Amino acid sequence: MLGDISDQEANELIALISKGVVENILKRGMVESKIFPVSHYIGVACYILYDQSYQYNILKEVASKISPEEIARRSKSLGSYLNQLAFYSTCMLYLHGRAQVIYDNLNKKKAGETNIVVEPETKKKETKFILDFWKRLSPNYLNDETLILKNKKITCLSDDYIEKLKDNMIPINNNKEITKRLKQTIAHLTNYSFLSRAECRMSISEHGPYYFKDNTEPLIFKEFLELHTGDVMFGIDMTGNMPYKITKIAPFSNVIFGMTLKDMKKIEFNDWSTLFADPTDFSSNITSIGIWTRELSHPKDLRYPDNLGELKPLSLNILEELSKFAKSAMKELYIDISKWNSTKKLLFGSNLYINSLLSMCAQYAGIEDNFNWNWAFDYASGKPLKTDLIDKDRIKFYIDKLGKKIKSNLDETQVEKLYITALEKYEGVHPNLTRMFRSRKAQKIDPFYYNLQD
């Protein structure tokens, strides 16, 4: 039964992802935007996922219809809306919310409040369920069957799958004009994707390296998902999840670029499906490219390994059309989003972190109609929430709490003071983040995301 794991295993899983998350965040640094309150909306989202048992309640119902193993296997294709970033986030965001609550409760207890239960038994049970759900995803998605990336590569596609793409690859032959057009198109799509997703990268996925038979040149993929076409996806009206206006729509809802590369010094990935390459600009290293779009089959109808959605190869002519779409959409987005109030911007970002993954899991299970996915925008508009899973008053509590200046309870060293001072400039940062800057020895004893609490 899902969730039937020991305290020891739960703590081992918590320690494993804590170590990886700290390393990834410290390498990347804080991400902020002049448009969206990124840290603030992430903190609110994480509170909701854990504190209101929102993620547990939905995934429990999903698991009654489909196993996490099967969800992972059905995602082993190009253009999958669930990937390593999504699977990693399944655990990371939940545990982030849990850490915020535990930090709050420990502070209350330290301040002398009575009857504080740092982590009730019911919440331990929910956490074990989420951990068990998570540990069954990536090992059934990644070819090396790892839970987190240990070899700095993301390979989920089979050799047979890769070989079928070989004839779709277009040799570049040092054609600078083609590489220039490709580079510009990818840049435009990247800017559009970040803005359309409140400055987060959830609609962009990078993975590899793969190899064609008898070819030593690595093959990597860069995917752009959920491009705005104005269509209803899988019979679901998604307009509530995209509350902005784009009149010039995309030719396809997703586009995938495959590139073989020569003379690369480094090709590495992290668990957020992000590529780190040397040279960083490898456009002159590209030897061939392939461009595809994947048909939008309903996830409940996918079957591994023979029915994972048809790929349609695209010609180089699509580059200009994609660039025009991205540039036009960017302008419209800026104009539209600039008119939003702060609450709508915050809830738009929170909604992406809360509902994007869960709604897709529900679609794999074929139960997406069981839930209301637009409650965040109802909240932003001052309307009643059409769901029993969300406490409206608690949302305001999270927003107000995270709106206060960060204050850490660490015994501050000079180095920690510098980090805390740096964090203070970010709106909505929870003081638990300061725990990232403790010594390795301290983190090993007391992981960033906390062991199970008494």
Secondary structure as GFF3:
##gff-version 3
##sequence-region A 1 454
A	DSSP	alpha_helix	7	28	.	.	.	ID=ss1
A	DSSP	alpha_helix	38	51	.	.	.	ID=ss2
A	DSSP	alpha_helix	54	63	.	.	.	ID=ss3
A	DSSP	alpha_helix	68	73	.	.	.	ID=ss4
A	DSSP	alpha_helix	84	110	.	.	.	ID=ss5
A	DSSP	alpha_helix	121	135	.	.	.	ID=ss6
A	DSSP	three_ten_helix	138	140	.	.	.	ID=ss7
A	DSSP	alpha_helix	159	163	.	.	.	ID=ss8
A	DSSP	three_ten_helix	166	168	.	.	.	ID=ss9
A	DSSP	beta_strand	170	171	.	.	.	ID=ss10
A	DSSP	alpha_helix	176	196	.	.	.	ID=ss11
A	DSSP	beta_strand	204	210	.	.	.	ID=ss12
A	DSSP	beta_strand	219	224	.	.	.	ID=ss13
A	DSSP	three_ten_helix	239	241	.	.	.	ID=ss14
A	DSSP	beta_strand	255	261	.	.	.	ID=ss15
A	DSSP	beta_strand	266	269	.	.	.	ID=ss16
A	DSSP	beta_strand	275	278	.	.	.	ID=ss17
A	DSSP	three_ten_helix	283	285	.	.	.	ID=ss18
A	DSSP	beta_strand	286	294	.	.	.	ID=ss19
A	DSSP	three_ten_helix	299	301	.	.	.	ID=ss20
A	DSSP	beta_strand	311	313	.	.	.	ID=ss21
A	DSSP	alpha_helix	318	337	.	.	.	ID=ss22
A	DSSP	alpha_helix	342	365	.	.	.	ID=ss23
A	DSSP	three_ten_helix	368	370	.	.	.	ID=ss24
A	DSSP	alpha_helix	375	380	.	.	.	ID=ss25
A	DSSP	alpha_helix	392	402	.	.	.	ID=ss26
A	DSSP	alpha_helix	414	423	.	.	.	ID=ss27
A	DSSP	three_ten_helix	431	437	.	.	.	ID=ss28
A	DSSP	alpha_helix	440	445	.	.	.	ID=ss29
###
